[in-house]
Amino acid sequence: MIKVYICPKCGWLRTVSRRKKVECYKCGEVDMIQSKLTYDKYSEMTQKERDDYADSWLYIHLRNLKEQHV
């Protein structure tokens, strides 16, 4: 099964099939996070939709981190 991972630092999306530890080839982050995005949905998205998804994910993720530290 192909899974979609997202980098918590830069938002780069990467698809992998067997790996559980996934690193970001764009910024070097060691631990990418598995997204809730299915591969079928990811493959149907345009690059703009993928960028928007990553931007939204980063916005929510960073906001949640800030709220946890307050």
Predicted model as a PDB file, atoms N, CA, C, CB and O in Angstrom, pLDDT in the B-factor column:
MODEL        1                                                                  
ATOM      1  N   MET A   1       0.831  -1.177   0.000  1.00 89.00           N  
ATOM      2  CA  MET A   1       0.000   0.000   0.000  1.00 89.00           C  
ATOM      3  C   MET A   1       0.883   1.251   0.000  1.00 89.00           C  
ATOM      4  CB  MET A   1      -0.950  -0.008   1.211  1.00 89.00           C  
ATOM      5  O   MET A   1       1.815   1.358   0.798  1.00 89.00           O  
ATOM      6  N   ILE A   2       0.596   2.167  -0.870  1.00 95.00           N  
ATOM      7  CA  ILE A   2       1.357   3.404  -0.966  1.00 95.00           C  
ATOM      8  C   ILE A   2       0.769   4.426   0.005  1.00 95.00           C  
ATOM      9  CB  ILE A   2       1.350   3.952  -2.422  1.00 95.00           C  
ATOM     10  O   ILE A   2      -0.444   4.625   0.068  1.00 95.00           O  
ATOM     11  N   LYS A   3       1.663   5.067   0.760  1.00 96.00           N  
ATOM     12  CA  LYS A   3       1.254   6.063   1.742  1.00 96.00           C  
ATOM     13  C   LYS A   3       1.849   7.409   1.375  1.00 96.00           C  
ATOM     14  CB  LYS A   3       1.683   5.647   3.165  1.00 96.00           C  
ATOM     15  O   LYS A   3       2.880   7.488   0.707  1.00 96.00           O  
ATOM     16  N   VAL A   4       1.181   8.469   1.823  1.00 97.00           N  
ATOM     17  CA  VAL A   4       1.634   9.839   1.557  1.00 97.00           C  
ATOM     18  C   VAL A   4       2.137  10.431   2.869  1.00 97.00           C  
ATOM     19  CB  VAL A   4       0.482  10.720   0.942  1.00 97.00           C  
ATOM     20  O   VAL A   4       1.419  10.443   3.869  1.00 97.00           O  
ATOM     21  N   TYR A   5       3.370  10.920   2.857  1.00 97.00           N  
ATOM     22  CA  TYR A   5       3.979  11.547   4.019  1.00 97.00           C  
ATOM     23  C   TYR A   5       4.191  13.029   3.741  1.00 97.00           C  
ATOM     24  CB  TYR A   5       5.315  10.859   4.381  1.00 97.00           C  
ATOM     25  O   TYR A   5       4.345  13.445   2.593  1.00 97.00           O  
ATOM     26  N   ILE A   6       4.195  13.823   4.820  1.00 96.00           N  
ATOM     27  CA  ILE A   6       4.416  15.254   4.702  1.00 96.00           C  
ATOM     28  C   ILE A   6       5.520  15.670   5.667  1.00 96.00           C  
ATOM     29  CB  ILE A   6       3.111  16.041   4.981  1.00 96.00           C  
ATOM     30  O   ILE A   6       5.614  15.158   6.782  1.00 96.00           O  
ATOM     31  N   CYS A   7       6.340  16.591   5.228  1.00 95.00           N  
ATOM     32  CA  CYS A   7       7.433  17.087   6.057  1.00 95.00           C  
ATOM     33  C   CYS A   7       6.894  18.175   6.995  1.00 95.00           C  
ATOM     34  CB  CYS A   7       8.598  17.638   5.172  1.00 95.00           C  
ATOM     35  O   CYS A   7       6.283  19.139   6.534  1.00 95.00           O  
ATOM     36  N   PRO A   8       7.115  18.027   8.295  1.00 92.00           N  
ATOM     37  CA  PRO A   8       6.621  19.035   9.237  1.00 92.00           C  
ATOM     38  C   PRO A   8       7.391  20.353   9.195  1.00 92.00           C  
ATOM     39  CB  PRO A   8       6.671  18.484  10.628  1.00 92.00           C  
ATOM     40  O   PRO A   8       6.948  21.344   9.774  1.00 92.00           O  
ATOM     41  N   LYS A   9       8.531  20.375   8.520  1.00 92.00           N  
ATOM     42  CA  LYS A   9       9.307  21.620   8.418  1.00 92.00           C  
ATOM     43  C   LYS A   9       8.973  22.401   7.153  1.00 92.00           C  
ATOM     44  CB  LYS A   9      10.800  21.312   8.449  1.00 92.00           C  
ATOM     45  O   LYS A   9       8.729  23.606   7.214  1.00 92.00           O  
ATOM     46  N   CYS A  10       8.960  21.715   5.994  1.00 93.00           N  
ATOM     47  CA  CYS A  10       8.803  22.443   4.729  1.00 93.00           C  
ATOM     48  C   CYS A  10       7.511  22.115   3.969  1.00 93.00           C  
ATOM     49  CB  CYS A  10       9.977  22.151   3.842  1.00 93.00           C  
ATOM     50  O   CYS A  10       7.171  22.805   3.008  1.00 93.00           O  
ATOM     51  N   GLY A  11       6.789  21.069   4.390  1.00 94.00           N  
ATOM     52  CA  GLY A  11       5.523  20.739   3.743  1.00 94.00           C  
ATOM     53  C   GLY A  11       5.646  19.891   2.491  1.00 94.00           C  
ATOM     54  O   GLY A  11       4.650  19.670   1.803  1.00 94.00           O  
ATOM     55  N   TRP A  12       6.839  19.410   2.177  1.00 96.00           N  
ATOM     56  CA  TRP A  12       7.027  18.587   0.983  1.00 96.00           C  
ATOM     57  C   TRP A  12       6.295  17.268   1.155  1.00 96.00           C  
ATOM     58  CB  TRP A  12       8.529  18.343   0.707  1.00 96.00           C  
ATOM     59  O   TRP A  12       6.380  16.638   2.209  1.00 96.00           O  
ATOM     60  N   LEU A  13       5.576  16.850   0.120  1.00 97.00           N  
ATOM     61  CA  LEU A  13       4.839  15.596   0.142  1.00 97.00           C  
ATOM     62  C   LEU A  13       5.651  14.513  -0.553  1.00 97.00           C  
ATOM     63  CB  LEU A  13       3.461  15.757  -0.528  1.00 97.00           C  
ATOM     64  O   LEU A  13       6.273  14.760  -1.587  1.00 97.00           O  
ATOM     65  N   ARG A  14       5.643  13.321   0.013  1.00 96.00           N  
ATOM     66  CA  ARG A  14       6.388  12.200  -0.555  1.00 96.00           C  
ATOM     67  C   ARG A  14       5.567  10.932  -0.425  1.00 96.00           C  
ATOM     68  CB  ARG A  14       7.759  12.035   0.139  1.00 96.00           C  
ATOM     69  O   ARG A  14       4.935  10.697   0.605  1.00 96.00           O  
ATOM     70  N   THR A  15       5.577  10.114  -1.469  1.00 96.00           N  
ATOM     71  CA  THR A  15       4.885   8.834  -1.428  1.00 96.00           C  
ATOM     72  C   THR A  15       5.904   7.716  -1.228  1.00 96.00           C  
ATOM     73  CB  THR A  15       4.065   8.607  -2.725  1.00 96.00           C  
ATOM     74  O   THR A  15       6.974   7.711  -1.837  1.00 96.00           O  
ATOM     75  N   VAL A  16       5.547   6.771  -0.360  1.00 96.00           N  
ATOM     76  CA  VAL A  16       6.399   5.611  -0.103  1.00 96.00           C  
ATOM     77  C   VAL A  16       5.513   4.381   0.027  1.00 96.00           C  
ATOM     78  CB  VAL A  16       7.264   5.816   1.183  1.00 96.00           C  
ATOM     79  O   VAL A  16       4.317   4.490   0.299  1.00 96.00           O  
ATOM     80  N   SER A  17       6.111   3.207  -0.169  1.00 93.00           N  
ATOM     81  CA  SER A  17       5.307   2.001  -0.087  1.00 93.00           C  
ATOM     82  C   SER A  17       5.619   1.140   1.134  1.00 93.00           C  
ATOM     83  CB  SER A  17       5.499   1.193  -1.322  1.00 93.00           C  
ATOM     84  O   SER A  17       4.694   0.593   1.734  1.00 93.00           O  
ATOM     85  N   ARG A  18       6.861   1.003   1.518  1.00 88.00           N  
ATOM     86  CA  ARG A  18       7.189   0.066   2.590  1.00 88.00           C  
ATOM     87  C   ARG A  18       7.836   0.700   3.806  1.00 88.00           C  
ATOM     88  CB  ARG A  18       8.087  -0.981   2.067  1.00 88.00           C  
ATOM     89  O   ARG A  18       7.862   0.088   4.874  1.00 88.00           O  
ATOM     90  N   ARG A  19       8.337   1.861   3.678  1.00 84.00           N  
ATOM     91  CA  ARG A  19       9.127   2.463   4.747  1.00 84.00           C  
ATOM     92  C   ARG A  19       8.259   3.025   5.864  1.00 84.00           C  
ATOM     93  CB  ARG A  19      10.002   3.557   4.187  1.00 84.00           C  
ATOM     94  O   ARG A  19       7.168   3.542   5.620  1.00 84.00           O  
ATOM     95  N   LYS A  20       8.754   2.919   7.087  1.00 83.00           N  
ATOM     96  CA  LYS A  20       8.081   3.530   8.227  1.00 83.00           C  
ATOM     97  C   LYS A  20       8.820   4.791   8.673  1.00 83.00           C  
ATOM     98  CB  LYS A  20       7.978   2.530   9.391  1.00 83.00           C  
ATOM     99  O   LYS A  20       8.203   5.720   9.195  1.00 83.00           O  
ATOM    100  N   LYS A  21      10.131   4.827   8.472  1.00 92.00           N  
ATOM    101  CA  LYS A  21      10.930   6.017   8.736  1.00 92.00           C  
ATOM    102  C   LYS A  21      11.169   6.689   7.398  1.00 92.00           C  
ATOM    103  CB  LYS A  21      12.286   5.670   9.463  1.00 92.00           C  
ATOM    104  O   LYS A  21      11.847   6.141   6.528  1.00 92.00           O  
ATOM    105  N   VAL A  22      10.608   7.879   7.240  1.00 95.00           N  
ATOM    106  CA  VAL A  22      10.689   8.572   5.949  1.00 95.00           C  
ATOM    107  C   VAL A  22      11.356   9.920   6.157  1.00 95.00           C  
ATOM    108  CB  VAL A  22       9.278   8.748   5.309  1.00 95.00           C  
ATOM    109  O   VAL A  22      10.931  10.706   7.003  1.00 95.00           O  
ATOM    110  N   GLU A  23      12.408  10.187   5.381  1.00 96.00           N  
ATOM    111  CA  GLU A  23      13.120  11.451   5.484  1.00 96.00           C  
ATOM    112  C   GLU A  23      12.747  12.351   4.303  1.00 96.00           C  
ATOM    113  CB  GLU A  23      14.650  11.214   5.533  1.00 96.00           C  
ATOM    114  O   GLU A  23      12.344  11.887   3.236  1.00 96.00           O  
ATOM    115  N   CYS A  24      12.899  13.651   4.539  1.00 96.00           N  
ATOM    116  CA  CYS A  24      12.585  14.641   3.513  1.00 96.00           C  
ATOM    117  C   CYS A  24      13.829  14.911   2.673  1.00 96.00           C  
ATOM    118  CB  CYS A  24      12.057  15.956   4.151  1.00 96.00           C  
ATOM    119  O   CYS A  24      14.874  15.299   3.197  1.00 96.00           O  
ATOM    120  N   TYR A  25      13.706  14.702   1.376  1.00 95.00           N  
ATOM    121  CA  TYR A  25      14.825  14.968   0.473  1.00 95.00           C  
ATOM    122  C   TYR A  25      14.940  16.452   0.119  1.00 95.00           C  
ATOM    123  CB  TYR A  25      14.673  14.147  -0.799  1.00 95.00           C  
ATOM    124  O   TYR A  25      15.929  16.877  -0.478  1.00 95.00           O  
ATOM    125  N   LYS A  26      13.925  17.238   0.489  1.00 95.00           N  
ATOM    126  CA  LYS A  26      13.948  18.658   0.157  1.00 95.00           C  
ATOM    127  C   LYS A  26      14.708  19.478   1.210  1.00 95.00           C  
ATOM    128  CB  LYS A  26      12.519  19.183   0.019  1.00 95.00           C  
ATOM    129  O   LYS A  26      15.555  20.302   0.866  1.00 95.00           O  
ATOM    130  N   CYS A  27      14.399  19.245   2.502  1.00 94.00           N  
ATOM    131  CA  CYS A  27      15.039  20.058   3.546  1.00 94.00           C  
ATOM    132  C   CYS A  27      15.911  19.245   4.500  1.00 94.00           C  
ATOM    133  CB  CYS A  27      13.985  20.785   4.341  1.00 94.00           C  
ATOM    134  O   CYS A  27      16.627  19.814   5.324  1.00 94.00           O  
ATOM    135  N   GLY A  28      15.855  17.925   4.394  1.00 93.00           N  
ATOM    136  CA  GLY A  28      16.691  17.089   5.243  1.00 93.00           C  
ATOM    137  C   GLY A  28      16.062  16.638   6.547  1.00 93.00           C  
ATOM    138  O   GLY A  28      16.714  15.949   7.331  1.00 93.00           O  
ATOM    139  N   GLU A  29      14.811  17.007   6.803  1.00 93.00           N  
ATOM    140  CA  GLU A  29      14.120  16.556   8.017  1.00 93.00           C  
ATOM    141  C   GLU A  29      14.162  15.033   8.074  1.00 93.00           C  
ATOM    142  CB  GLU A  29      12.642  17.069   8.051  1.00 93.00           C  
ATOM    143  O   GLU A  29      13.908  14.358   7.076  1.00 93.00           O  
ATOM    144  N   VAL A  30      14.485  14.501   9.246  1.00 93.00           N  
ATOM    145  CA  VAL A  30      14.669  13.060   9.393  1.00 93.00           C  
ATOM    146  C   VAL A  30      13.340  12.314   9.507  1.00 93.00           C  
ATOM    147  CB  VAL A  30      15.525  12.770  10.610  1.00 93.00           C  
ATOM    148  O   VAL A  30      13.217  11.205   8.987  1.00 93.00           O  
ATOM    149  N   ASP A  31      12.349  12.894  10.174  1.00 93.00           N  
ATOM    150  CA  ASP A  31      11.081  12.201  10.406  1.00 93.00           C  
ATOM    151  C   ASP A  31       9.900  12.920   9.777  1.00 93.00           C  
ATOM    152  CB  ASP A  31      10.842  12.041  11.885  1.00 93.00           C  
ATOM    153  O   ASP A  31       9.384  13.891  10.331  1.00 93.00           O  
ATOM    154  N   MET A  32       9.480  12.439   8.621  1.00 95.00           N  
ATOM    155  CA  MET A  32       8.256  12.963   8.015  1.00 95.00           C  
ATOM    156  C   MET A  32       7.073  12.287   8.703  1.00 95.00           C  
ATOM    157  CB  MET A  32       8.228  12.717   6.455  1.00 95.00           C  
ATOM    158  O   MET A  32       7.232  11.246   9.341  1.00 95.00           O  
ATOM    159  N   ILE A  33       5.895  12.879   8.571  1.00 94.00           N  
ATOM    160  CA  ILE A  33       4.690  12.396   9.228  1.00 94.00           C  
ATOM    161  C   ILE A  33       3.720  11.864   8.179  1.00 94.00           C  
ATOM    162  CB  ILE A  33       4.031  13.516  10.069  1.00 94.00           C  
ATOM    163  O   ILE A  33       3.519  12.485   7.136  1.00 94.00           O  
ATOM    164  N   GLN A  34       3.119  10.705   8.468  1.00 94.00           N  
ATOM    165  CA  GLN A  34       2.143  10.163   7.529  1.00 94.00           C  
ATOM    166  C   GLN A  34       0.903  11.047   7.532  1.00 94.00           C  
ATOM    167  CB  GLN A  34       1.777   8.696   7.888  1.00 94.00           C  
ATOM    168  O   GLN A  34       0.337  11.335   8.587  1.00 94.00           O  
ATOM    169  N   SER A  35       0.488  11.470   6.353  1.00 94.00           N  
ATOM    170  CA  SER A  35      -0.692  12.331   6.257  1.00 94.00           C  
ATOM    171  C   SER A  35      -1.950  11.466   6.173  1.00 94.00           C  
ATOM    172  CB  SER A  35      -0.591  13.275   5.022  1.00 94.00           C  
ATOM    173  O   SER A  35      -1.877  10.255   5.964  1.00 94.00           O  
ATOM    174  N   LYS A  36      -3.082  12.105   6.338  1.00 93.00           N  
ATOM    175  CA  LYS A  36      -4.357  11.401   6.214  1.00 93.00           C  
ATOM    176  C   LYS A  36      -4.808  11.320   4.762  1.00 93.00           C  
ATOM    177  CB  LYS A  36      -5.426  12.092   7.053  1.00 93.00           C  
ATOM    178  O   LYS A  36      -5.863  10.762   4.461  1.00 93.00           O  
ATOM    179  N   LEU A  37      -4.019  11.867   3.884  1.00 95.00           N  
ATOM    180  CA  LEU A  37      -4.316  11.876   2.459  1.00 95.00           C  
ATOM    181  C   LEU A  37      -4.053  10.487   1.869  1.00 95.00           C  
ATOM    182  CB  LEU A  37      -3.471  12.953   1.730  1.00 95.00           C  
ATOM    183  O   LEU A  37      -2.969   9.929   2.041  1.00 95.00           O  
ATOM    184  N   THR A  38      -5.039   9.942   1.181  1.00 96.00           N  
ATOM    185  CA  THR A  38      -4.838   8.638   0.545  1.00 96.00           C  
ATOM    186  C   THR A  38      -4.071   8.822  -0.755  1.00 96.00           C  
ATOM    187  CB  THR A  38      -6.195   7.929   0.283  1.00 96.00           C  
ATOM    188  O   THR A  38      -4.070   9.904  -1.342  1.00 96.00           O  
ATOM    189  N   TYR A  39      -3.422   7.758  -1.194  1.00 96.00           N  
ATOM    190  CA  TYR A  39      -2.668   7.839  -2.440  1.00 96.00           C  
ATOM    191  C   TYR A  39      -3.600   8.095  -3.623  1.00 96.00           C  
ATOM    192  CB  TYR A  39      -1.866   6.550  -2.666  1.00 96.00           C  
ATOM    193  O   TYR A  39      -3.243   8.835  -4.539  1.00 96.00           O  
ATOM    194  N   ASP A  40      -4.790   7.493  -3.612  1.00 97.00           N  
ATOM    195  CA  ASP A  40      -5.749   7.714  -4.702  1.00 97.00           C  
ATOM    196  C   ASP A  40      -6.106   9.195  -4.819  1.00 97.00           C  
ATOM    197  CB  ASP A  40      -7.027   6.878  -4.477  1.00 97.00           C  
ATOM    198  O   ASP A  40      -6.113   9.756  -5.915  1.00 97.00           O  
ATOM    199  N   LYS A  41      -6.401   9.819  -3.684  1.00 97.00           N  
ATOM    200  CA  LYS A  41      -6.744  11.242  -3.693  1.00 97.00           C  
ATOM    201  C   LYS A  41      -5.537  12.079  -4.119  1.00 97.00           C  
ATOM    202  CB  LYS A  41      -7.243  11.690  -2.299  1.00 97.00           C  
ATOM    203  O   LYS A  41      -5.667  13.011  -4.913  1.00 97.00           O  
ATOM    204  N   TYR A  42      -4.358  11.738  -3.583  1.00 97.00           N  
ATOM    205  CA  TYR A  42      -3.123  12.453  -3.919  1.00 97.00           C  
ATOM    206  C   TYR A  42      -2.857  12.395  -5.419  1.00 97.00           C  
ATOM    207  CB  TYR A  42      -1.931  11.863  -3.147  1.00 97.00           C  
ATOM    208  O   TYR A  42      -2.488  13.401  -6.025  1.00 97.00           O  
ATOM    209  N   SER A  43      -3.041  11.233  -6.013  1.00 97.00           N  
ATOM    210  CA  SER A  43      -2.736  11.067  -7.437  1.00 97.00           C  
ATOM    211  C   SER A  43      -3.714  11.825  -8.337  1.00 97.00           C  
ATOM    212  CB  SER A  43      -2.752   9.591  -7.798  1.00 97.00           C  
ATOM    213  O   SER A  43      -3.393  12.126  -9.487  1.00 97.00           O  
ATOM    214  N   GLU A  44      -4.895  12.130  -7.822  1.00 98.00           N  
ATOM    215  CA  GLU A  44      -5.888  12.880  -8.598  1.00 98.00           C  
ATOM    216  C   GLU A  44      -5.744  14.389  -8.444  1.00 98.00           C  
ATOM    217  CB  GLU A  44      -7.280  12.465  -8.186  1.00 98.00           C  
ATOM    218  O   GLU A  44      -6.366  15.152  -9.183  1.00 98.00           O  
ATOM    219  N   MET A  45      -4.931  14.818  -7.495  1.00 98.00           N  
ATOM    220  CA  MET A  45      -4.771  16.245  -7.218  1.00 98.00           C  
ATOM    221  C   MET A  45      -3.816  16.895  -8.216  1.00 98.00           C  
ATOM    222  CB  MET A  45      -4.262  16.457  -5.788  1.00 98.00           C  
ATOM    223  O   MET A  45      -2.875  16.266  -8.701  1.00 98.00           O  
ATOM    224  N   THR A  46      -4.079  18.158  -8.509  1.00 98.00           N  
ATOM    225  CA  THR A  46      -3.135  18.944  -9.308  1.00 98.00           C  
ATOM    226  C   THR A  46      -2.000  19.393  -8.387  1.00 98.00           C  
ATOM    227  CB  THR A  46      -3.844  20.183  -9.985  1.00 98.00           C  
ATOM    228  O   THR A  46      -2.096  19.259  -7.168  1.00 98.00           O  
ATOM    229  N   GLN A  47      -0.940  19.916  -8.964  1.00 97.00           N  
ATOM    230  CA  GLN A  47       0.159  20.411  -8.139  1.00 97.00           C  
ATOM    231  C   GLN A  47      -0.303  21.565  -7.258  1.00 97.00           C  
ATOM    232  CB  GLN A  47       1.335  20.854  -9.018  1.00 97.00           C  
ATOM    233  O   GLN A  47       0.144  21.686  -6.118  1.00 97.00           O  
ATOM    234  N   LYS A  48      -1.175  22.400  -7.761  1.00 98.00           N  
ATOM    235  CA  LYS A  48      -1.726  23.515  -6.971  1.00 98.00           C  
ATOM    236  C   LYS A  48      -2.499  22.993  -5.761  1.00 98.00           C  
ATOM    237  CB  LYS A  48      -2.649  24.399  -7.846  1.00 98.00           C  
ATOM    238  O   LYS A  48      -2.359  23.516  -4.656  1.00 98.00           O  
ATOM    239  N   GLU A  49      -3.313  21.958  -5.975  1.00 98.00           N  
ATOM    240  CA  GLU A  49      -4.074  21.368  -4.870  1.00 98.00           C  
ATOM    241  C   GLU A  49      -3.136  20.736  -3.836  1.00 98.00           C  
ATOM    242  CB  GLU A  49      -5.064  20.312  -5.404  1.00 98.00           C  
ATOM    243  O   GLU A  49      -3.388  20.820  -2.634  1.00 98.00           O  
ATOM    244  N   ARG A  50      -2.067  20.111  -4.301  1.00 97.00           N  
ATOM    245  CA  ARG A  50      -1.090  19.529  -3.381  1.00 97.00           C  
ATOM    246  C   ARG A  50      -0.398  20.619  -2.568  1.00 97.00           C  
ATOM    247  CB  ARG A  50      -0.048  18.700  -4.153  1.00 97.00           C  
ATOM    248  O   ARG A  50      -0.204  20.469  -1.362  1.00 97.00           O  
ATOM    249  N   ASP A  51      -0.029  21.708  -3.226  1.00 96.00           N  
ATOM    250  CA  ASP A  51       0.600  22.833  -2.528  1.00 96.00           C  
ATOM    251  C   ASP A  51      -0.351  23.434  -1.500  1.00 96.00           C  
ATOM    252  CB  ASP A  51       1.042  23.909  -3.532  1.00 96.00           C  
ATOM    253  O   ASP A  51       0.059  23.751  -0.383  1.00 96.00           O  
ATOM    254  N   ASP A  52      -1.621  23.592  -1.875  1.00 97.00           N  
ATOM    255  CA  ASP A  52      -2.616  24.135  -0.953  1.00 97.00           C  
ATOM    256  C   ASP A  52      -2.812  23.207   0.250  1.00 97.00           C  
ATOM    257  CB  ASP A  52      -3.955  24.352  -1.681  1.00 97.00           C  
ATOM    258  O   ASP A  52      -2.946  23.670   1.383  1.00 97.00           O  
ATOM    259  N   TYR A  53      -2.828  21.905  -0.004  1.00 96.00           N  
ATOM    260  CA  TYR A  53      -2.967  20.929   1.080  1.00 96.00           C  
ATOM    261  C   TYR A  53      -1.789  21.058   2.052  1.00 96.00           C  
ATOM    262  CB  TYR A  53      -3.049  19.484   0.511  1.00 96.00           C  
ATOM    263  O   TYR A  53      -1.981  21.112   3.266  1.00 96.00           O  
ATOM    264  N   ALA A  54      -0.576  21.106   1.506  1.00 95.00           N  
ATOM    265  CA  ALA A  54       0.619  21.212   2.344  1.00 95.00           C  
ATOM    266  C   ALA A  54       0.617  22.516   3.139  1.00 95.00           C  
ATOM    267  CB  ALA A  54       1.888  21.121   1.482  1.00 95.00           C  
ATOM    268  O   ALA A  54       0.945  22.516   4.326  1.00 95.00           O  
ATOM    269  N   ASP A  55       0.254  23.618   2.503  1.00 95.00           N  
ATOM    270  CA  ASP A  55       0.191  24.913   3.202  1.00 95.00           C  
ATOM    271  C   ASP A  55      -0.815  24.872   4.341  1.00 95.00           C  
ATOM    272  CB  ASP A  55      -0.177  26.038   2.224  1.00 95.00           C  
ATOM    273  O   ASP A  55      -0.537  25.359   5.437  1.00 95.00           O  
ATOM    274  N   SER A  56      -1.972  24.298   4.087  1.00 95.00           N  
ATOM    275  CA  SER A  56      -3.012  24.188   5.116  1.00 95.00           C  
ATOM    276  C   SER A  56      -2.551  23.294   6.257  1.00 95.00           C  
ATOM    277  CB  SER A  56      -4.315  23.642   4.513  1.00 95.00           C  
ATOM    278  O   SER A  56      -2.761  23.611   7.428  1.00 95.00           O  
ATOM    279  N   TRP A  57      -1.919  22.172   5.910  1.00 94.00           N  
ATOM    280  CA  TRP A  57      -1.434  21.241   6.924  1.00 94.00           C  
ATOM    281  C   TRP A  57      -0.399  21.925   7.814  1.00 94.00           C  
ATOM    282  CB  TRP A  57      -0.830  19.983   6.264  1.00 94.00           C  
ATOM    283  O   TRP A  57      -0.447  21.802   9.038  1.00 94.00           O  
ATOM    284  N   LEU A  58       0.532  22.640   7.198  1.00 93.00           N  
ATOM    285  CA  LEU A  58       1.558  23.345   7.968  1.00 93.00           C  
ATOM    286  C   LEU A  58       0.945  24.411   8.867  1.00 93.00           C  
ATOM    287  CB  LEU A  58       2.582  23.980   7.031  1.00 93.00           C  
ATOM    288  O   LEU A  58       1.351  24.563  10.019  1.00 93.00           O  
ATOM    289  N   TYR A  59      -0.023  25.142   8.349  1.00 91.00           N  
ATOM    290  CA  TYR A  59      -0.674  26.188   9.141  1.00 91.00           C  
ATOM    291  C   TYR A  59      -1.326  25.591  10.389  1.00 91.00           C  
ATOM    292  CB  TYR A  59      -1.728  26.931   8.291  1.00 91.00           C  
ATOM    293  O   TYR A  59      -1.144  26.103  11.493  1.00 91.00           O  
ATOM    294  N   ILE A  60      -2.075  24.520  10.214  1.00 89.00           N  
ATOM    295  CA  ILE A  60      -2.756  23.874  11.344  1.00 89.00           C  
ATOM    296  C   ILE A  60      -1.749  23.261  12.295  1.00 89.00           C  
ATOM    297  CB  ILE A  60      -3.734  22.798  10.849  1.00 89.00           C  
ATOM    298  O   ILE A  60      -1.867  23.410  13.511  1.00 89.00           O  
ATOM    299  N   HIS A  61      -0.750  22.567  11.744  1.00 82.00           N  
ATOM    300  CA  HIS A  61       0.250  21.899  12.569  1.00 82.00           C  
ATOM    301  C   HIS A  61       1.041  22.904  13.397  1.00 82.00           C  
ATOM    302  CB  HIS A  61       1.195  21.080  11.695  1.00 82.00           C  
ATOM    303  O   HIS A  61       1.240  22.692  14.594  1.00 82.00           O  
ATOM    304  N   LEU A  62       1.489  23.978  12.792  1.00 79.00           N  
ATOM    305  CA  LEU A  62       2.267  24.977  13.512  1.00 79.00           C  
ATOM    306  C   LEU A  62       1.421  25.711  14.549  1.00 79.00           C  
ATOM    307  CB  LEU A  62       2.871  25.974  12.535  1.00 79.00           C  
ATOM    308  O   LEU A  62       1.912  26.054  15.625  1.00 79.00           O  
ATOM    309  N   ARG A  63       0.157  25.950  14.230  1.00 72.00           N  
ATOM    310  CA  ARG A  63      -0.738  26.601  15.191  1.00 72.00           C  
ATOM    311  C   ARG A  63      -0.940  25.709  16.413  1.00 72.00           C  
ATOM    312  CB  ARG A  63      -2.099  26.930  14.533  1.00 72.00           C  
ATOM    313  O   ARG A  63      -0.923  26.189  17.546  1.00 72.00           O  
ATOM    314  N   ASN A  64      -1.132  24.402  16.181  1.00 67.00           N  
ATOM    315  CA  ASN A  64      -1.309  23.477  17.293  1.00 67.00           C  
ATOM    316  C   ASN A  64      -0.058  23.399  18.163  1.00 67.00           C  
ATOM    317  CB  ASN A  64      -1.668  22.092  16.772  1.00 67.00           C  
ATOM    318  O   ASN A  64      -0.163  23.311  19.386  1.00 67.00           O  
ATOM    319  N   LEU A  65       1.116  23.431  17.552  1.00 61.00           N  
ATOM    320  CA  LEU A  65       2.356  23.421  18.325  1.00 61.00           C  
ATOM    321  C   LEU A  65       2.478  24.658  19.200  1.00 61.00           C  
ATOM    322  CB  LEU A  65       3.558  23.324  17.396  1.00 61.00           C  
ATOM    323  O   LEU A  65       2.894  24.572  20.355  1.00 61.00           O  
ATOM    324  N   LYS A  66       2.110  25.819  18.642  1.00 58.00           N  
ATOM    325  CA  LYS A  66       2.185  27.070  19.409  1.00 58.00           C  
ATOM    326  C   LYS A  66       1.219  27.037  20.586  1.00 58.00           C  
ATOM    327  CB  LYS A  66       1.877  28.281  18.506  1.00 58.00           C  
ATOM    328  O   LYS A  66       1.560  27.496  21.676  1.00 58.00           O  
ATOM    329  N   GLU A  67       0.001  26.493  20.377  1.00 59.00           N  
ATOM    330  CA  GLU A  67      -0.989  26.416  21.446  1.00 59.00           C  
ATOM    331  C   GLU A  67      -0.532  25.485  22.558  1.00 59.00           C  
ATOM    332  CB  GLU A  67      -2.329  25.948  20.894  1.00 59.00           C  
ATOM    333  O   GLU A  67      -0.832  25.733  23.726  1.00 59.00           O  
ATOM    334  N   GLN A  68       0.184  24.426  22.224  1.00 59.00           N  
ATOM    335  CA  GLN A  68       0.668  23.474  23.230  1.00 59.00           C  
ATOM    336  C   GLN A  68       1.751  24.093  24.098  1.00 59.00           C  
ATOM    337  CB  GLN A  68       1.201  22.210  22.556  1.00 59.00           C  
ATOM    338  O   GLN A  68       1.904  23.705  25.257  1.00 59.00           O  
ATOM    339  N   HIS A  69       2.506  25.048  23.562  1.00 51.00           N  
ATOM    340  CA  HIS A  69       3.615  25.647  24.296  1.00 51.00           C  
ATOM    341  C   HIS A  69       3.220  26.903  25.058  1.00 51.00           C  
ATOM    342  CB  HIS A  69       4.730  25.969  23.351  1.00 51.00           C  
ATOM    343  O   HIS A  69       4.058  27.492  25.741  1.00 51.00           O  
ATOM    344  N   VAL A  70       1.971  27.326  24.959  1.00 48.00           N  
ATOM    345  CA  VAL A  70       1.544  28.541  25.657  1.00 48.00           C  
ATOM    346  C   VAL A  70       1.077  28.206  27.050  1.00 48.00           C  
ATOM    347  CB  VAL A  70       0.431  29.256  24.888  1.00 48.00           C  
ATOM    348  O   VAL A  70       0.677  29.098  27.798  1.00 48.00           O  
TER     349      VAL A  70                                                      
ENDMDL                                                                          
END                                                                             
